[in-house]
Amino acid sequence: MSTAIWITLLVVTAVASFFIGSLITKRQYEHDELEKEVEKAQGDLEQFKQDVADHVAHTNKLVNKMQDSYVQLVKHMEETNKLLVAEKNVEVVPFFSQEATEILSETRNNDKTRSELLARNAELQAAPADFVTGESGIFRGNSSENKQTESA
């Protein structure tokens, strides 16, 4: 009987060891999976940080390039302004002849005042005086004739 007890004890120990071992192995497997997920998440986070840093650097380059282009544009406009606008000491060839320039300045000086121009504009936008009040043309006549044409 002592052999049967020993064999039973051995089988119970083996079964218990099997379940305890599988439980420990399962926990270790879950732990390893979680560690892999953590490492993957950290790698993704580092990649995201790198992508953001690259994006910010690229944006900075574009802003600097835009600023340089703006500075070049301002310089170009200043040079163009110097070419087009006459300085006091430099004689500029006029676009119009001397006679045309004199005529233009005379007409500019003889222009009507702003209020006169606004009054003239208001007159032009008013209704013409030849509007007829009341019935005229095909609408003239008895209202009974109009009723007959409407009923037909």
PyMOL commands that set and color helices and strands:
alter all, ss='L'
color gray80, all
select helices_A, chain A and resi 2-84+98-109+114-125+137-139+143-151
alter helices_A, ss='H'
color red, helices_A
deselect
rebuild
show_as cartoon
